Amino acid sequence: MVCYLSCIPAALFVIPMHFFHVADAAYVVGEAISDRESRTVDDVSCRESIIWIFGNKSVGCSSDIYTRWMMSTGSNAQGLAMHTILITGANRGLGLGFVRHYAAQGMTIIATCREPEQATELQALAEQFSHIAIEALDICDYDAVARLSEKYADYCIDILINNAGILQSVDTAYDAEVWLKSLETNAVAPMILTQAFLPQVKRSAIHKAVFISSSYGSVELTTAEGSIYYRSSKAALNMAVRRFVLDYTYLELTAVCLCPGWVRTDMGGVNAELSVDDSVAAMVTTIAGLESEHHGQFLNQYGDFVPW
Ligand SMILES: NC(=O)c1ccc[n+]([C@@H]2O[C@H](COP(=O)([O-])OP(=O)(O)OC[C@H]3O[C@@H](n4cnc5c(N)ncnc54)[C@H](OP(=O)(O)O)[C@@H]3O)[C@@H](O)[C@H]2O)c1
């Protein structure tokens, strides 16, 4: 307990306790710890003990701020670790796989997709796991992106997974409109969305931004023909992420491009090497293990560096 109390910022003690609802005090402590952006074991145990100290006393408390704090710090009433994750393109393929995986781990998920009413598998997961919020979002609708960010303005997003993407093929000749749509969906929109949610991600001590890219976007690995729209759009994404991360140290944000491998989805096709579950399991392990040396890198699903 002495060890735990030594972690609590002095500021808390100069504020009269009666001024705060106990849950609000927990929020202040949690925010102060989050602000330290430290991921030491001491801080984790300190945070969990504070949930134990304050959280248990606040049973029956209806404070919204406490609920938000629990979501934002990644803890539930039992003091179990829990993170908040935003996933785009969550209705099928790898996006749905991420939702399934993280939901089973007890994470809180903001699952976005273009047409929630058509997303029957995602809806079934949301019925099974109460901590999934489904949000309608076309990532290329930038007003909608801004509105969604505003809706979650007070939240803390631990992991942002830019997963939504398209693969379009060339018909007989290059089509500017189709090509531009690939560039927009796969490169521009993920950056605009990440910019919109940056305050929520930076508020987290976990603060990871993952951009699902592809080895097809690697200039060095491009030796085969085909997929020019897709390859160029993922290469553009890689460059955008590479440039974007220069604005942040990994203590503020850990951002990576991540290739899922060749996966059996609508995009990958039935002959692909990996199942969605295997790819997602590998990526989730890689995301959990992201360290400073990975910030701004291009990784495969297993966490190995992919040449740019
Ligand atoms: N599968 C592979 O082998 C493979 C390999 C390398 C990289 N990747 C990358 O992995 C990611 C997921 O791919 P996947 O295999 O799961 O593909 P998928 O099965 O085709 O799913 C693509 C997802 O992206 C969503 N999406 C597309 N455009 C969108 C937009 N404008 N706004 C919101 N959502 C949009 C789709 O929503 P709708 O249902 O509404 O269309 C769908 O949920 C993509 O970024 C892809 O490039 C996949």
The ligand as a Gaussian input file, in Angstrom:
#p B3LYP/6-31G(d) Opt

LIG

0 1
 N       -6.690000     -10.404000     -47.288000
 C       -5.421000     -10.249000     -47.596000
 O       -4.748000     -11.194000     -48.081000
 C       -4.744000      -8.935000     -47.326000
 C       -3.359000      -8.869000     -47.583000
 C       -2.684000      -7.682000     -47.326000
 C       -3.376000      -6.604000     -46.800000
 N       -4.732000      -6.700000     -46.565000
 C       -5.404000      -5.507000     -46.004000
 O       -6.163000      -5.875000     -44.885000
 C       -7.275000      -4.984000     -44.736000
 C       -8.541000      -5.785000     -44.584000
 O       -8.690000      -6.564000     -45.772000
 P       -9.644000      -7.831000     -45.870000
 O       -8.843000      -8.914000     -46.479000
 O      -10.352000      -8.066000     -44.588000
 O      -10.639000      -7.271000     -46.979000
 P      -12.211000      -7.438000     -47.187000
 O      -12.653000      -8.760000     -46.685000
 O      -12.437000      -7.063000     -48.607000
 O      -12.811000      -6.303000     -46.211000
 C      -12.563000      -4.977000     -46.479000
 C      -13.253000      -4.156000     -45.429000
 O      -12.972000      -2.768000     -45.674000
 C      -14.212000      -2.078000     -45.671000
 N      -14.166000      -0.860000     -46.470000
 C      -13.774000      -0.681000     -47.742000
 N      -13.915000       0.599000     -48.096000
 C      -14.431000       1.249000     -47.024000
 C      -14.808000       2.579000     -46.769000
 N      -14.705000       3.555000     -47.701000
 N      -15.290000       2.896000     -45.555000
 C      -15.393000       1.946000     -44.607000
 N      -15.086000       0.675000     -44.785000
 C      -14.604000       0.323000     -45.990000
 C      -15.208000      -3.075000     -46.232000
 O      -16.511000      -2.641000     -45.933000
 P      -17.783000      -3.038000     -46.889000
 O      -18.230000      -4.397000     -46.446000
 O      -18.783000      -1.966000     -46.624000
 O      -17.286000      -3.057000     -48.315000
 C      -14.771000      -4.300000     -45.452000
 O      -15.256000      -4.256000     -44.142000
 C       -7.257000      -4.076000     -45.953000
 O       -6.650000      -2.848000     -45.652000
 C       -6.392000      -4.858000     -46.952000
 O       -5.768000      -4.030000     -47.892000
 C       -5.408000      -7.839000     -46.819000

